[in-house]
Amino acid sequence: MIVYLHGFRSSPASRKATLLRQRLRALGREDEYFCPALPASPRASIGLVTATLAGTRAASIALIGSSLGGYYATWIAEQLGCRAVLLNPAIAPARDLKDHLGRQPVYFSDDVIDVRPEYLDELRAIDTPAITRPERYFLVAATGDAVIDYRTMTSKYRGARRRIVEGSDHELSDFARYVDEVLDFCGVEAAMEGKA
């Protein structure tokens, strides 16, 4: 099962989520893909994902988390012992999101979320200061990310497989160049066939 966790104010209709779905469809594996609409509450988001994965063997789970979704993916991977790909993952969202409280529009959607002060405490409660098994992680970090400094990402995920993207941006708008490498790490071997 490949689970994509979108970022703050994003949705399952985001460009990366759509690209992953399309690529897995082309490989005949779309039925293995799950991309939930994450609630504004971090506690509710974690609860939704862990409930969905309950009873699934860790070896058959691969998380792909973008930005805040990467923060969630790290915590879940540490709890379950599964693999996780982190795309420009949030490092200190409780600090970074304090200026984004209140009603916020959702990208790629007509929805609006209400970001409450207690959500910052929920973020602190799932902080993962260090990863325990770096080999379970694949970090994709863009040097051009204007939201999160890629050096803080590489420091936190020291020892993990990594792809440092020169330039690009927080969204990883050139994600199509890395989608097969990401899926290969997730166990979709066919994604890299003929690319060696």
N, C-alpha and C positions, 0 to 999 in steps of 0.2 A: 504494500500500500504506500503510495506517495502522497503526502499531505502537504499542501502549500498553505502557508500562513502569511497572509498579506500584512502590509504595514499600517501604521496609523493613518486614519482617514482614507484608507484604500478599500478595495472590495474584490470579490471574485471576478469582476469584469476588468480588472487591471490588465495592462499590456503583458506583464510577465505571466500572470495566471492564465491568460488566454493563450499565450505562446506555448506554455507547458502543455495545456490541454490539447492544442492542435498538434504538437509534436508527438505526444503520446497516442493520439488518435491515428496519426500517420504510421506509427509503429504497431498499431493494433493492441494498444495497452491502455486505452482511455478508461476502461472499467476499473483500473487500479488507482485512479486519480481522485483525490478528494480535496476540495477547496471550499471550506466553510466561510460564510460571512461572519467575521468575528465581532462579538459585541464590544461596546466601548469599555466595559469593565474588564480589566485584566483577569480578575478571578473567574468571571463568567467565561472568558475566552479559553483559559486553561481548562476549566471544567468541561466545556464543550468538546475540546480536542481529546482530553484524556478519557472522557466517557465513550467517545467514538472508538478509541483505540483499545478499550478495555477487552482483555482476552486475546488480543493479537500478539503473536510472538514478536519480540523486539527485533529479531533478525530480519523480519519481513516488513519492517516499518522504515521509511525514509522521510524525514521532514525537510522541507525547504522553507526557510523563513526569511522574509525581506524586512529590513529595518526593525520595527517593533516586533514583527513576526519572527525575526531572528532571535530577539531577546526571549520570546516565548519558546521558540524551538530549542534554545539552549537549555532552558529549565526542564522542558519535557524530555529531552534526550538524556539529561542527567538522571531523571527519575526513572525512565523506562529502559535506558541502556541501548537506545537505537541510534542510527546514523542521523546526521543533520548537515544540511548545506545552509550556509549563512550568507545572505546577500546584503552587503553593507549593513550588518546588524547593529541595532541600537545598543549602546554600552551603558548609558546612564539616563534612561527615559524619565525617571521620576524627577530628575533635575531639568531635563530638556523640555518636558511637556507642561511644566508649571505655568508657562506663559500661554498655554493653549486650552485653558479651562473654559467651560461654557459650551454653547451650541457651535458645532463645527460642521461644515459641509463634507460629504464623502465624495471622493474622486470617483469617476466612472459610474455615478449613480445619482439619483435624485434624493437620496436619503440624507438625513442630518443626524448627528450623534450629539449627546450631551456628555461632555467630559467633566466629571465631578472631582472635587478635591480629594475624596477618599480613594480615588483610583491611583493617586500617587503613592499612597500607603500600600495598596495592592501590588503595585510595581516593586516597591522596596521588599515586600514579602517574598517575591520570587527571584530576587537578585541572585545571580550565580557569579561570584567573584572570580572563580577559576574553574576550568574544565578538568575532569579527572582522567579522561582517556582521549588524548588529542587525535588518535587515529580514527575516531568516530566522526570527526568533523572535517568539513571542507569549507574554507572561507573564501569568498569572492569579494574583494574590497577594491573600490575605485579611488585612485589618488585624487581625482577631481570632485569627490563628494564634498559638497559645501555644507552639509548638515552634520556629518560625523567624520572626524579626522581618521583616515585609514590607519594611521600609526597606532591609535588607541585600539583599533580592531585587531591588528596584528599582534599587539602586546597581549591582549586578553586571550587570544587563540594561539598562543605560542605552541609550536610543535604540530599544529594541525596542517593538513594539506592546504595549500593556498594558491589562489590565482590573484595576483595583484594586477589590476587593470589600469594601465597608464591613461590618465585623463578620465573620460566618461563623466558620470554624475551620480547623484544619490539614487535616482531611479534605475540606474544601469540601463539607460535607453538603448545600449548596444547589446542587450542580453541575448539576442538571437545568436550572437557569435559564441556564446558559452553554454547554451542550453543543452547541447549534446554531452558536453563534459560534465555538467551538473547531473544529468540523467544517468550517465555512466557510473558516477559515484553512488547514485541511488540504486544501482543494480540493474539498470536497463542497458544491458551490454550491447544490444543492437544499435543503440544510439551512436556508438563510435565506430561501427563497422565501416570499413573503407576509408576512414579518416586518418589512419596511421601513416 
